[in-house]
Amino acid sequence: MKKYLLTGLVILLPVALTVMIILFLFDLFTEPFVNLVGPLVNLLQQKAHIHLPQELTLLLSRILSLILLCAFILFLGFITQLFLVKTLIQWGNNILFRIPFIKTVYKVSRDIFAALLATDGKKVFKHPVMIPFPCKPNYCLGFESGELAQECKEKLKEAMVPVFIPTAPHPISGFFFFIPASDVHRVEMTNEEVVKFLVSCGMILPKADTQQEASHDLF
């Protein structure tokens, strides 16, 4: 009985968590536009001489809000490729960059999202690495990130590598270190495999390891 219960939980919990996250994001992105789209849905009902329950009307309003939001994002991405629009955006950026406090928040968030959503093939994290932490002989997994600032290079006497070390089991936060290049060891794992390994606290192994375990079980 215990085995069947645990098997059912393993199947059910990931599905439930996925649905919860999708619903949360769905509500988060559509909530600001429901009051704008709701009257339009009511008007369409009046024109079609139908009356839907309030819950269904709200759901249709959210779905229509999401569709319109995606269309607006696509349209915004398209028009920003035009020369005139690029010039206007640059003027707007120059104005925002002159306003105290706002320039800091706007520029930092703009640079972060530009790096995370880059379309030129560049990755935020170059590749997974393993470094001594907090000190030898202990090691941890992390990601080599970006380039070392020139000012930092001039102050340091040896070659250093910037490394981000996420915390487990919530990898959103972490530590950012400058590590001597000789102590940075690249590992043959994908970024996704490292994140899964950290979030599961070592329970979800990389594909290569799971394939080796399966081959050992066969013999």
N, CA, C and O of each residue as an XYZ file, in Angstrom:
876
protein
N       0.827     -1.206      0.000
C       0.000      0.000      0.000
C       0.869      1.267      0.000
O       0.578      2.223     -0.719
N       1.936      1.266      0.811
C       2.818      2.425      0.870
C       3.484      2.670     -0.471
O       3.639      3.816     -0.895
N       3.882      1.582     -1.147
C       4.539      1.702     -2.449
C       3.588      2.342     -3.458
O       3.991      3.221     -4.219
N       2.312      1.901     -3.467
C       1.344      2.458     -4.410
C       1.069      3.934     -4.112
O       0.911      4.737     -5.031
N       1.013      4.292     -2.810
C       0.777      5.667     -2.419
C       1.907      6.576     -2.892
O       1.655      7.655     -3.429
N       3.151      6.142     -2.693
C       4.297      6.948     -3.111
C       4.363      7.071     -4.632
O       4.699      8.131     -5.161
N       4.041      5.981     -5.332
C       4.028      6.029     -6.797
C       2.981      7.016     -7.294
O       3.226      7.774     -8.233
N       1.821      7.000     -6.662
C       0.773      7.951     -7.048
C       1.184      9.388     -6.799
O       0.890     10.271     -7.605
N       1.874      9.631     -5.668
C       2.340     10.984     -5.364
C       3.384     11.448     -6.370
O       3.369     12.608     -6.783
N       4.290     10.559     -6.771
C       5.317     10.907     -7.751
C       4.678     11.314     -9.072
O       5.184     12.198     -9.764
N       3.564     10.670     -9.425
C       2.873     11.004    -10.672
C       2.047     12.276    -10.521
O       2.027     13.116    -11.420
N       1.367     12.420     -9.388
C       0.413     13.511     -9.209
C       1.079     14.846     -8.892
O       0.694     15.868     -9.459
N       2.072     14.862     -7.999
C       2.633     16.121     -7.520
C       3.266     16.961     -8.629
O       3.025     18.167     -8.664
N       4.077     16.380     -9.552
C       4.617     17.222    -10.637
C       3.530     17.837    -11.510
O       3.647     18.982    -11.947
N       2.462     17.061    -11.764
C       1.357     17.592    -12.568
C       0.670     18.733    -11.831
O       0.384     19.779    -12.415
N       0.404     18.524    -10.529
C      -0.261     19.562     -9.738
C       0.591     20.821     -9.658
O       0.073     21.932     -9.780
N       1.898     20.652     -9.453
C       2.789     21.818     -9.367
C       2.841     22.563    -10.689
O       2.841     23.794    -10.704
N       2.885     21.831    -11.808
C       2.913     22.463    -13.128
C       1.647     23.263    -13.378
O       1.703     24.390    -13.872
N       0.503     22.678    -13.037
C      -0.775     23.374    -13.225
C      -0.839     24.623    -12.359
O      -1.312     25.667    -12.810
N      -0.365     24.528    -11.116
C      -0.381     25.685    -10.210
C       0.471     26.823    -10.756
O       0.062     27.983    -10.708
N       1.650     26.501    -11.273
C       2.538     27.534    -11.807
C       1.935     28.175    -13.055
O       1.999     29.393    -13.225
N       1.348     27.351    -13.930
C       0.732     27.885    -15.152
C      -0.427     28.805    -14.809
O      -0.561     29.882    -15.390
N      -1.274     28.384    -13.858
C      -2.410     29.218    -13.453
C      -1.939     30.517    -12.803
O      -2.531     31.575    -13.022
N      -0.868     30.435    -12.000
C      -0.338     31.637    -11.361
C       0.162     32.628    -12.408
O      -0.141     33.819    -12.332
N       0.925     32.140    -13.383
C       1.440     33.027    -14.423
C       0.315     33.560    -15.299
O       0.342     34.712    -15.731
N      -0.681     32.703    -15.556
C      -1.834     33.124    -16.360
C      -2.566     34.279    -15.680
O      -2.891     35.273    -16.328
N      -2.826     34.153    -14.374
C      -3.496     35.218    -13.628
C      -2.618     36.463    -13.530
O      -3.110     37.587    -13.629
N      -1.305     36.254    -13.335
C      -0.388     37.377    -13.170
C      -0.345     38.269    -14.407
O      -0.364     39.495    -14.294
N      -0.286     37.645    -15.602
C      -0.135     38.425    -16.830
C      -1.461     38.976    -17.346
O      -1.462     39.943    -18.108
N      -2.587     38.388    -16.953
C      -3.873     38.837    -17.487
C      -4.635     39.755    -16.538
O      -5.510     40.501    -16.978
N      -4.320     39.716    -15.240
C      -5.058     40.502    -14.259
C      -5.107     41.989    -14.584
O      -6.177     42.584    -14.457
N      -3.993     42.636    -15.003
C      -4.054     44.087    -15.264
C      -4.973     44.471    -16.421
O      -5.362     45.634    -16.524
N      -5.333     43.516    -17.305
C      -6.094     43.851    -18.509
C      -7.542     43.370    -18.467
O      -8.308     43.630    -19.395
N      -7.924     42.663    -17.388
C      -9.278     42.114    -17.316
C     -10.317     43.227    -17.335
O     -11.335     43.111    -18.016
N     -10.069     44.305    -16.595
C     -11.040     45.406    -16.536
C     -11.190     46.110    -17.878
O     -12.221     46.729    -18.141
N     -10.171     46.022    -18.730
C     -10.246     46.647    -20.047
C     -10.939     45.745    -21.058
O     -11.701     46.215    -21.903
N     -10.673     44.455    -20.968
C     -11.212     43.506    -21.939
C     -12.607     43.033    -21.540
O     -13.402     42.652    -22.399
N     -12.909     43.058    -20.231
C     -14.207     42.576    -19.758
C     -15.388     43.247    -20.443
O     -16.289     42.550    -20.910
N     -15.417     44.592    -20.520
C     -16.538     45.246    -21.223
C     -16.662     44.826    -22.681
O     -17.771     44.766    -23.213
N     -15.540     44.533    -23.336
C     -15.591     44.087    -24.720
C     -16.265     42.721    -24.823
O     -17.061     42.484    -25.732
N     -15.946     41.825    -23.892
C     -16.582     40.502    -23.887
C     -18.075     40.634    -23.617
O     -18.877     39.937    -24.238
N     -18.462     41.521    -22.698
C     -19.885     41.737    -22.419
C     -20.610     42.302    -23.637
O     -21.749     41.932    -23.923
N     -19.930     43.210    -24.354
C     -20.528     43.785    -25.562
C     -20.741     42.714    -26.623
O     -21.772     42.702    -27.295
N     -19.772     41.815    -26.778
C     -19.915     40.729    -27.750
C     -21.074     39.811    -27.370
O     -21.787     39.315    -28.243
N     -21.263     39.585    -26.079
C     -22.395     38.763    -25.648
C     -23.723     39.434    -25.993
O     -24.670     38.771    -26.416
N     -23.783     40.748    -25.809
C     -25.013     41.459    -26.131
C     -25.305     41.423    -27.628
O     -26.450     41.253    -28.046
N     -24.246     41.584    -28.432
C     -24.437     41.545    -29.881
C     -24.882     40.167    -30.342
O     -25.676     40.047    -31.276
N     -24.370     39.121    -29.685
C     -24.726     37.753    -30.069
C     -25.971     37.250    -29.361
O     -26.406     36.123    -29.597
N     -26.561     38.092    -28.477
C     -27.778     37.735    -27.744
C     -27.586     36.458    -26.928
O     -28.443     35.574    -26.924
N     -26.433     36.376    -26.229
C     -26.170     35.253    -25.337
C     -25.763     35.806    -23.974
O     -25.295     36.938    -23.851
N     -25.954     34.980    -22.970
C     -25.576     35.383    -21.613
C     -24.810     34.237    -20.969
O     -25.378     33.186    -20.674
N     -23.509     34.451    -20.751
C     -22.663     33.426    -20.154
C     -22.540     33.657    -18.651
O     -22.672     34.790    -18.189
N     -22.286     32.592    -17.881
C     -22.051     32.767    -16.439
C     -20.870     33.695    -16.184
O     -19.979     33.822    -17.023
N     -20.869     34.332    -15.040
C     -19.827     35.306    -14.725
C     -18.443     34.681    -14.717
O     -17.480     35.300    -15.171
N     -18.331     33.440    -14.198
C     -17.038     32.765    -14.158
C     -16.502     32.512    -15.559
O     -15.311     32.688    -15.812
N     -17.381     32.098    -16.472
C     -16.956     31.840    -17.848
C     -16.603     33.143    -18.556
O     -15.672     33.189    -19.359
N     -17.351     34.200    -18.253
C     -17.036     35.510    -18.836
C     -15.659     35.987    -18.393
O     -14.890     36.524    -19.191
N     -15.354     35.783    -17.108
C     -14.039     36.172    -16.591
C     -12.932     35.373    -17.262
O     -11.885     35.922    -17.603
N     -13.163     34.064    -17.453
C     -12.162     33.220    -18.101
C     -11.925     33.669    -19.540
O     -10.782     33.750    -19.990
N     -13.008     33.961    -20.261
C     -12.862     34.441    -21.645
C     -12.135     35.775    -21.686
O     -11.348     36.034    -22.597
N     -12.400     36.623    -20.696
C     -11.710     37.916    -20.635
C     -10.216     37.720    -20.440
O      -9.404     38.407    -21.061
N      -9.857     36.777    -19.573
C      -8.434     36.510    -19.331
C      -7.768     35.920    -20.573
O      -6.648     36.298    -20.918
N      -8.453     34.998    -21.240
C      -7.884     34.384    -22.450
C      -7.694     35.432    -23.537
O      -6.654     35.471    -24.193
N      -8.696     36.279    -23.725
C      -8.586     37.339    -24.724
C      -7.494     38.335    -24.350
O      -6.792     38.848    -25.222
N      -7.350     38.610    -23.046
C      -6.277     39.511    -22.589
C      -4.916     38.932    -22.918
O      -4.021     39.653    -23.359
N      -4.753     37.624    -22.706
C      -3.474     36.976    -22.997
C      -3.173     37.008    -24.487
O      -2.034     37.243    -24.892
N      -4.200     36.769    -25.307
C      -4.005     36.797    -26.763
C      -3.604     38.200    -27.224
O      -2.680     38.360    -28.022
N      -4.307     39.208    -26.713
C      -3.988     40.585    -27.094
C      -2.610     40.993    -26.594
O      -1.900     41.733    -27.275
N      -2.221     40.517    -25.402
C      -0.900     40.836    -24.868
C       0.194     40.233    -25.741
O       1.186     40.897    -26.042
N       0.017     38.967    -26.152
C       1.006     38.323    -27.036
C       1.087     39.055    -28.369
O       2.176     39.257    -28.906
N      -0.079     39.456    -28.909
C      -0.085     40.195    -30.176
C       0.622     41.532    -30.033
O       1.351     41.952    -30.931
N       0.408     42.206    -28.902
C       1.068     43.500    -28.667
C       2.581     43.331    -28.553
O       3.340     44.148    -29.075
N       3.023     42.264    -27.866
C       4.460     42.027    -27.721
C       5.098     41.760    -29.082
O       6.183     42.263    -29.374
N       4.417     40.964    -29.918
C       4.929     40.691    -31.265
C       4.982     41.979    -32.094
O       5.956     42.229    -32.804
N       3.937     42.781    -31.995
C       3.897     44.041    -32.737
C       4.996     44.985    -32.268
O       5.654     45.645    -33.072
N       5.184     45.038    -30.938
C       6.229     45.901    -30.391
C       7.609     45.447    -30.852
O       8.457     46.273    -31.189
N       7.836     44.128    -30.868
C       9.119     43.614    -31.341
C       9.347     43.900    -32.813
O      10.480     44.108    -33.248
N       8.259     43.910    -33.580
C       8.381     44.174    -35.025
C       8.710     45.633    -35.305
O       9.607     45.933    -36.093
N       7.969     46.556    -34.648
C       8.168     47.965    -34.984
C       9.490     48.502    -34.444
O      10.021     49.486    -34.959
N      10.025     47.849    -33.397
C      11.310     48.325    -32.868
C      12.462     48.059    -33.828
O      13.556     48.593    -33.644
N      12.227     47.238    -34.854
C      13.268     47.000    -35.849
C      13.361     48.134    -36.868
O      14.329     48.212    -37.624
N      12.363     49.007    -36.890
C      12.368     50.136    -37.817
C      13.334     51.205    -37.329
O      13.480     51.416    -36.125
N      13.989     51.873    -38.259
C      15.020     52.852    -37.909
C      14.448     54.004    -37.091
O      15.036     54.403    -36.085
N      13.310     54.540    -37.514
C      12.724     55.689    -36.824
C      12.348     55.321    -35.388
O      12.583     56.095    -34.461
N      11.763     54.137    -35.212
C      11.357     53.706    -33.872
C      12.586     53.485    -32.999
O      12.577     53.833    -31.818
N      13.643     52.910    -33.568
C      14.883     52.720    -32.810
C      15.426     54.057    -32.316
O      15.907     54.168    -31.188
N      15.344     55.067    -33.175
C      15.824     56.393    -32.792
C      14.998     56.973    -31.650
O      15.542     57.555    -30.712
N      13.671     56.810    -31.738
C      12.788     57.304    -30.677
C      13.054     56.589    -29.360
O      13.061     57.212    -28.298
N      13.275     55.262    -29.431
C      13.566     54.491    -28.225
C      14.880     54.940    -27.604
O      14.999     55.024    -26.381
N      15.881     55.233    -28.459
C      17.169     55.705    -27.960
C      17.022     57.058    -27.274
O      17.646     57.305    -26.242
N      16.200     57.932    -27.844
C      15.947     59.225    -27.203
C      15.281     59.016    -25.844
O      15.643     59.660    -24.860
N      14.305     58.109    -25.802
C      13.626     57.829    -24.539
C      14.581     57.272    -23.497
O      14.511     57.638    -22.324
N      15.483     56.379    -23.927
C      16.477     55.833    -23.003
C      17.395     56.926    -22.462
O      17.720     56.945    -21.275
N      17.810     57.840    -23.348
C      18.691     58.929    -22.909
C      18.010     59.808    -21.854
O      18.658     60.287    -20.924
N      16.701     60.013    -22.009
C      15.960     60.815    -21.019
C      15.877     60.074    -19.687
O      16.109     60.663    -18.631
N      15.545     58.776    -19.736
C      15.420     57.991    -18.507
C      16.765     57.854    -17.794
O      16.823     57.807    -16.566
N      17.846     57.792    -18.574
C      19.173     57.639    -17.982
C      19.631     58.901    -17.235
O      20.631     58.869    -16.518
N      18.904     59.999    -17.402
C      19.268     61.250    -16.719
C      18.465     61.476    -15.437
O      18.737     62.418    -14.693
N      17.479     60.618    -15.177
C      16.624     60.786    -13.998
C      17.196     59.974    -12.839
O      17.340     58.758    -12.965
N      17.528     60.610    -11.712
C      18.096     59.866    -10.574
C      17.170     58.741    -10.121
O      15.948     58.848    -10.229
N      17.753     57.683     -9.622
C      17.089     56.476     -9.131
C      16.440     55.698    -10.276
O      16.690     54.502    -10.428
N      15.607     56.366    -11.085
C      14.946     55.675    -12.188
C      15.984     55.131    -13.164
O      15.823     54.030    -13.692
N      17.047     55.895    -13.407
C      18.060     55.445    -14.353
C      18.737     54.167    -13.870
O      19.085     53.306    -14.677
N      18.924     54.039    -12.552
C      19.567     52.835    -12.012
C      18.672     51.617    -12.178
O      19.108     50.579    -12.676
N      17.411     51.749    -11.757
C      16.471     50.628    -11.840
C      16.230     50.230    -13.290
O      16.251     49.047    -13.630
N      16.000     51.228    -14.141
C      15.675     50.942    -15.543
C      16.849     50.318    -16.281
O      16.677     49.330    -16.996
N      18.030     50.879    -16.115
C      19.186     50.381    -16.856
C      19.575     48.972    -16.413
O      19.884     48.120    -17.246
N      19.559     48.725    -15.090
C      19.922     47.395    -14.601
C      18.921     46.352    -15.088
O      19.314     45.302    -15.594
N      17.625     46.638    -14.936
C      16.608     45.681    -15.373
C      16.657     45.486    -16.888
O      16.458     44.374    -17.376
N      16.921     46.558    -17.629
C      17.015     46.457    -19.090
C      18.184     45.577    -19.512
O      18.040     44.745    -20.407
N      19.330     45.749    -18.883
C      20.504     44.959    -19.226
C      20.306     43.480    -18.852
O      20.720     42.589    -19.593
N      19.670     43.229    -17.701
C      19.449     41.842    -17.267
C      18.516     41.121    -18.225
O      18.810     40.005    -18.654
N      17.389     41.751    -18.567
C      16.444     41.101    -19.472
C      17.026     40.954    -20.874
O      16.747     39.971    -21.560
N      17.823     41.911    -21.298
C      18.466     41.800    -22.608
C      19.415     40.612    -22.647
O      19.529     39.942    -23.674
N      20.104     40.341    -21.524
C      21.013     39.195    -21.460
C      20.243     37.882    -21.379
O      20.600     36.907    -22.041
N      19.172     37.857    -20.559
C      18.395     36.631    -20.400
C      17.654     36.255    -21.672
O      17.528     35.071    -21.983
N      17.164     37.238    -22.409
C      16.338     36.981    -23.593
C      17.085     37.277    -24.880
O      16.469     37.591    -25.899
N      18.401     37.179    -24.845
C      19.205     37.483    -26.036
C      18.860     36.529    -27.168
O      18.693     35.329    -26.951
N      18.752     37.074    -28.388
C      18.425     36.266    -29.569
C      19.626     36.039    -30.469
O      19.479     35.484    -31.558
N      20.813     36.458    -30.039
C      22.006     36.323    -30.873
C      22.801     35.076    -30.554
O      23.942     34.939    -30.997
N      22.208     34.148    -29.779
C      22.885     32.892    -29.474
C      23.751     32.934    -28.244
O      24.272     31.897    -27.833
N      23.928     34.105    -27.633
C      24.750     34.214    -26.441
C      23.973     33.705    -25.230
O      22.785     33.995    -25.083
N      24.641     32.953    -24.373
C      24.016     32.431    -23.173
C      24.437     33.270    -21.973
O      25.544     33.804    -21.920
N      23.518     33.371    -21.008
C      23.842     34.108    -19.802
C      25.007     33.440    -19.079
O      25.937     34.111    -18.632
N      24.950     32.119    -18.967
C      26.020     31.340    -18.357
C      26.723     30.536    -19.441
O      26.080     29.833    -20.220
N      28.053     30.645    -19.487
C      28.803     29.985    -20.554
C      28.712     28.481    -20.454
O      28.321     27.811    -21.410
N      29.079     27.937    -19.278
C      29.024     26.486    -19.087
C      29.154     26.169    -17.604
O      29.660     26.994    -16.843
N      28.710     24.997    -17.181
C      28.817     24.619    -15.766
C      30.266     24.368    -15.374
O      31.072     23.905    -16.181
N      30.581     24.681    -14.125
C      31.923     24.455    -13.605
C      31.819     23.953    -12.161
O      30.759     24.013    -11.539
N      32.932     23.466    -11.658
C      33.022     23.012    -10.280
C      34.193     23.743     -9.626
O      35.293     23.786    -10.178
N      33.948     24.317     -8.445
C      34.982     25.100     -7.763
C      35.056     24.696     -6.293
O      34.088     24.151     -5.763
N      36.176     24.949     -5.625
C      36.246     24.697     -4.179
C      35.328     25.652     -3.424
O      35.395     26.864     -3.627
N      34.473     25.118     -2.557
C      33.564     25.948     -1.773
C      33.054     25.158     -0.579
O      32.616     24.020     -0.747
N      33.096     25.722      0.610
C      33.693     27.031      0.959
C      35.215     27.025      0.920
O      35.842     28.082      0.846
N      35.822     25.811      0.971
C      37.272     25.689      0.825
C      37.583     24.232      0.497
O      36.743     23.352      0.685
N      38.780     23.987      0.012
C      39.189     22.621     -0.297
C      39.223     21.798      0.990
O      39.558     22.330      2.048
N      38.881     20.513      0.919
C      38.610     19.676     -0.249
C      37.145     19.638     -0.652
O      36.745     18.728     -1.377
N      36.325     20.591     -0.211
C      34.909     20.624     -0.572
C      34.732     21.349     -1.907
O      35.441     22.310     -2.206
N      33.775     20.869     -2.701
C      33.506     21.463     -4.012
C      32.004     21.675     -4.195
O      31.181     21.051     -3.526
N      31.680     22.568     -5.115
C      30.274     22.795     -5.445
C      30.155     23.102     -6.934
O      31.141     23.404     -7.606
N      28.918     23.016     -7.432
C      28.644     23.294     -8.837
C      28.204     24.734     -9.017
O      27.533     25.309     -8.159
N      28.596     25.310    -10.151
C      28.196     26.665    -10.463
C      28.262     26.905    -11.961
O      28.351     25.963    -12.749
N      28.219     28.164    -12.344
C      28.237     28.532    -13.756
C      29.245     29.652    -14.000
O      29.268     30.654    -13.287
N      30.069     29.461    -15.015
C      30.933     30.560    -15.432
C      30.066     31.608    -16.120
O      29.309     31.288    -17.036
N      30.176     32.847    -15.683
C      29.259     33.875    -16.179
C      30.017     35.092    -16.663
O      30.854     35.646    -15.950
N      29.713     35.504    -17.889
C      30.218     36.765    -18.416
C      31.733     36.890    -18.432
O      32.466     35.902    -18.480
N      32.164     38.120    -18.390
C      33.581     38.457    -18.401
C      33.921     39.265    -17.152
O      33.066     39.942    -16.582
N      35.162     39.183    -16.747
C      35.624     39.953    -15.603
C      35.789     41.416    -16.000
O      36.343     41.724    -17.055
N      35.304     42.309    -15.146
C      35.412     43.741    -15.437
C      36.884     44.144    -15.533
O      37.721     43.632    -14.790
N      37.194     45.055    -16.444
C      38.573     45.478    -16.673
C      39.202     46.054    -15.413
O      40.379     45.821    -15.138
N      38.415     46.809    -14.644
C      38.921     47.381    -13.400
C      39.354     46.280    -12.436
O      40.364     46.415    -11.746
N      38.584     45.187    -12.391
C      38.941     44.064    -11.512
C      40.193     43.359    -12.012
O      41.035     42.948    -11.213
N      40.321     43.217    -13.324
C      41.503     42.569    -13.889
C      42.770     43.328    -13.514
O      43.803     42.728    -13.215
N      42.676     44.650    -13.534
C      43.856     45.456    -13.229
C      44.254     45.350    -11.761
O      45.431     45.500    -11.433
N      43.312     45.098    -10.888
C      43.608     45.017     -9.459
C      44.087     43.627     -9.039
O      44.766     43.497     -8.021
N      43.752     42.606     -9.791
C      44.107     41.229     -9.433
C      45.413     40.833    -10.112
O      45.693     41.265    -11.231
N      46.205     40.019     -9.441
C      47.520     39.645     -9.950
C      47.513     38.354    -10.749
O      48.497     38.044    -11.421
N      46.418     37.586    -10.690
C      46.350     36.337    -11.442
C      45.044     36.262    -12.209
O      44.107     37.016    -11.944
N      44.993     35.345    -13.161
C      43.798     35.191    -13.988
C      42.648     34.656    -13.138
O      42.764     33.612    -12.496
N      41.534     35.394    -13.147
C      40.369     35.019    -12.362
C      39.177     34.787    -13.289
O      39.101     35.344    -14.384
N      38.255     33.955    -12.825
C      37.064     33.626    -13.606
C      35.832     33.984    -12.778
O      35.738     33.563    -11.625
N      34.883     34.750    -13.329
C      33.648     35.031    -12.597
C      32.738     33.808    -12.599
O      32.448     33.251    -13.658
N      32.292     33.394    -11.430
C      31.473     32.185    -11.294
C      30.283     32.494    -10.389
O      30.428     33.076     -9.314
N      29.109     32.088    -10.855
C      27.898     32.216    -10.041
C      27.576     30.856     -9.428
O      27.479     29.853    -10.134
N      27.411     30.834     -8.102
C      27.099     29.604     -7.378
C      25.663     29.696     -6.864
O      25.410     30.419     -5.901
N      24.710     28.980     -7.481
C      23.335     29.021     -6.990
C      23.180     28.209     -5.709
O      23.911     27.246     -5.477
N      22.231     28.606     -4.894
C      21.946     27.871     -3.669
C      20.942     26.754     -3.959
O      20.166     26.836     -4.910
N      20.968     25.732     -3.145
C      20.037     24.610     -3.283
C      19.118     24.582     -2.066
O      19.583     24.854     -0.959
N      17.820     24.261     -2.226
C      17.185     23.812     -3.472
C      16.542     24.935     -4.276
O      15.861     24.649     -5.261
N      16.727     26.200     -3.902
C      16.140     27.309     -4.670
C      17.289     28.075     -5.335
O      17.935     28.902     -4.691
N      17.545     27.804     -6.622
C      18.729     28.373     -7.294
C      18.567     29.817     -7.734
O      19.425     30.337     -8.447
N      17.479     30.486     -7.324
C      17.300     31.883     -7.735
C      18.346     32.776     -7.071
O      18.877     33.693     -7.697
N      18.635     32.503     -5.810
C      19.678     33.261     -5.113
C      20.987     32.485     -5.165
O      21.016     31.328     -5.585
N      22.074     33.130     -4.735
C      23.363     32.444     -4.769
C      24.501     33.387     -4.441
O      24.298     34.463     -3.879
N      25.710     32.961     -4.806
C      26.928     33.731     -4.538
C      27.658     33.973     -5.854
O      27.625     33.149     -6.768
N      28.316     35.125     -5.924
C      29.086     35.462     -7.109
C      30.543     35.641     -6.696
O      30.867     36.509     -5.885
N      31.420     34.806     -7.265
C      32.826     34.797     -6.859
C      33.741     35.080     -8.042
O      33.390     34.841     -9.197
N      34.941     35.605     -7.717
C      36.055     35.630     -8.650
C      36.992     34.508     -8.217
O      37.587     34.576     -7.142
N      37.125     33.481     -9.044
C      37.881     32.276     -8.693
C      39.129     32.182     -9.568
O      39.049     32.425    -10.772
N      40.283     31.835     -8.990
C      41.467     31.614     -9.826
C      41.185     30.578    -10.910
O      40.550     29.556    -10.652
N      41.656     30.846    -12.112
C      41.361     29.970    -13.241
C      41.815     28.535    -12.991
O      41.206     27.597    -13.504
N      42.879     28.356    -12.207
C      43.380     27.002    -11.937
C      42.435     26.202    -11.059
O      42.515     24.974    -11.036
N      41.536     26.871    -10.331
C      40.595     26.185     -9.443
C      39.222     25.988    -10.072
O      38.323     25.435     -9.438
N      39.054     26.430    -11.299
C      37.773     26.286    -11.988
C      37.840     25.067    -12.896
O      38.644     25.026    -13.828
N      37.005     24.082    -12.628
C      37.008     22.838    -13.388
C      35.695     22.703    -14.157
O      34.618     22.643    -13.564
N      35.798     22.656    -15.455
C      34.593     22.521    -16.282
C      34.042     21.109    -16.182
O      34.803     20.141    -16.171
N      32.721     20.989    -16.110
C      32.069     19.676    -16.019
C      31.217     19.464    -17.268
O      30.646     20.406    -17.817
N      31.144     18.211    -17.702
C      30.396     17.866    -18.914
C      28.926     17.637    -18.569
O      28.424     16.515    -18.621
N      28.263     18.713    -18.221
C      26.836     18.705    -17.935
C      26.221     19.944    -18.579
O      26.891     20.963    -18.749
N      24.953     19.848    -18.932
C      24.270     21.023    -19.462
C      23.811     21.908    -18.305
O      23.726     21.465    -17.160
N      23.520     23.162    -18.626
C      23.020     24.081    -17.595
C      21.742     23.546    -16.966
O      21.545     23.646    -15.754
N      20.877     22.978    -17.797
C      19.616     22.440    -17.292
C      19.854     21.274    -16.335
O      19.179     21.160    -15.312
N      20.812     20.409    -16.667
C      21.109     19.274    -15.796
C      21.655     19.733    -14.447
O      21.346     19.142    -13.412
N      22.467     20.787    -14.463
C      23.008     21.309    -13.201
C      21.898     21.876    -12.343
O      21.874     21.644    -11.134
N      20.974     22.620    -12.945
C      19.862     23.199    -12.192
C      19.001     22.094    -11.587
O      18.621     22.175    -10.418
N      18.691     21.063    -12.372
C      17.900     19.942    -11.850
C      18.626     19.252    -10.708
O      18.010     18.881     -9.708
N      19.923     19.080    -10.851
C      20.731     18.415     -9.825
C      20.719     19.217     -8.526
O      20.643     18.645     -7.438
N      20.793     20.550     -8.644
C      20.802     21.405     -7.457
C      19.426     21.476     -6.805
O      19.308     21.365     -5.585
N      18.386     21.660     -7.617
C      17.035     21.781     -7.078
C      16.617     20.500     -6.353
O      15.948     20.553     -5.322
N      17.014     19.361     -6.896
C      16.651     18.077     -6.281
C      17.616     17.673     -5.175
O      17.485     16.596     -4.593
N      18.602     18.551     -4.881
C      19.622     18.238     -3.866
C      20.347     16.923     -4.175
O      20.624     16.128     -3.278
N      20.646     16.713     -5.452
C      21.441     15.562     -5.863
C      20.640     14.326     -6.207
O      21.225     13.294     -6.537
N      19.307     14.395     -6.140
C      18.500     13.202     -6.416
C      18.293     12.972     -7.910
O      18.170     11.828     -8.348
N      18.252     14.062     -8.706
C      18.089     13.927    -10.153
C      19.467     13.998    -10.797
O      20.092     15.058    -10.832
N      19.931     12.874    -11.301
C      21.270     12.791    -11.877
C      21.248     13.172    -13.350
O      20.198     13.090    -13.987
N      22.400     13.594    -13.914
C      22.481     13.866    -15.358
C      22.159     12.625    -16.161
O      22.229     11.511    -15.642
N      21.808     12.806    -17.422
C      21.397     11.693    -18.280
C      22.494     10.646    -18.408
O      22.214      9.447    -18.409
N      23.744     11.096    -18.518
C      24.846     10.144    -18.671
C      24.931      9.215    -17.468
O      25.158      8.015    -17.621
N      24.749      9.770    -16.266
C      24.821      8.962    -15.048
C      23.660      7.990    -14.954
O      23.840      6.840    -14.553
N      22.451      8.452    -15.326
C      21.294      7.565    -15.254
C      21.396      6.442    -16.277
O      20.948      5.324    -16.018
N      21.989      6.732    -17.451
C      22.176      5.679    -18.451
C      23.184      4.651    -17.963
O      23.009      3.455    -18.199
N      24.253      5.104    -17.278
C      25.242      4.171    -16.737
C      24.612      3.291    -15.656
O      24.891      2.094    -15.590
N      23.758      3.885    -14.802
C      23.108      3.103    -13.769
C      22.178      2.063    -14.382
O      22.088      0.937    -13.893
N      21.484      2.446    -15.456
C      20.586      1.500    -16.109
C      21.356      0.340    -16.733
O      20.901     -0.803    -16.693
N      22.532      0.635    -17.312
C      23.334     -0.437    -17.902
C      23.898     -1.366    -16.833
O      24.030     -2.568    -17.062
N      24.230     -0.813    -15.664
C      24.700     -1.643    -14.559
C      23.602     -2.549    -14.031
O      23.852     -3.685    -13.628
N      22.353     -2.015    -14.040
C      21.241     -2.833    -13.564
C      20.990     -4.022    -14.491
O      20.539     -5.080    -14.051
N      21.286     -3.837    -15.777
C      21.047     -4.929    -16.716
C      22.018     -6.072    -16.507
O      21.713     -7.221    -16.827
N      23.181     -5.760    -15.974
C      24.197     -6.803    -15.777
C      24.419     -7.040    -14.282
O      25.235     -7.880    -13.904
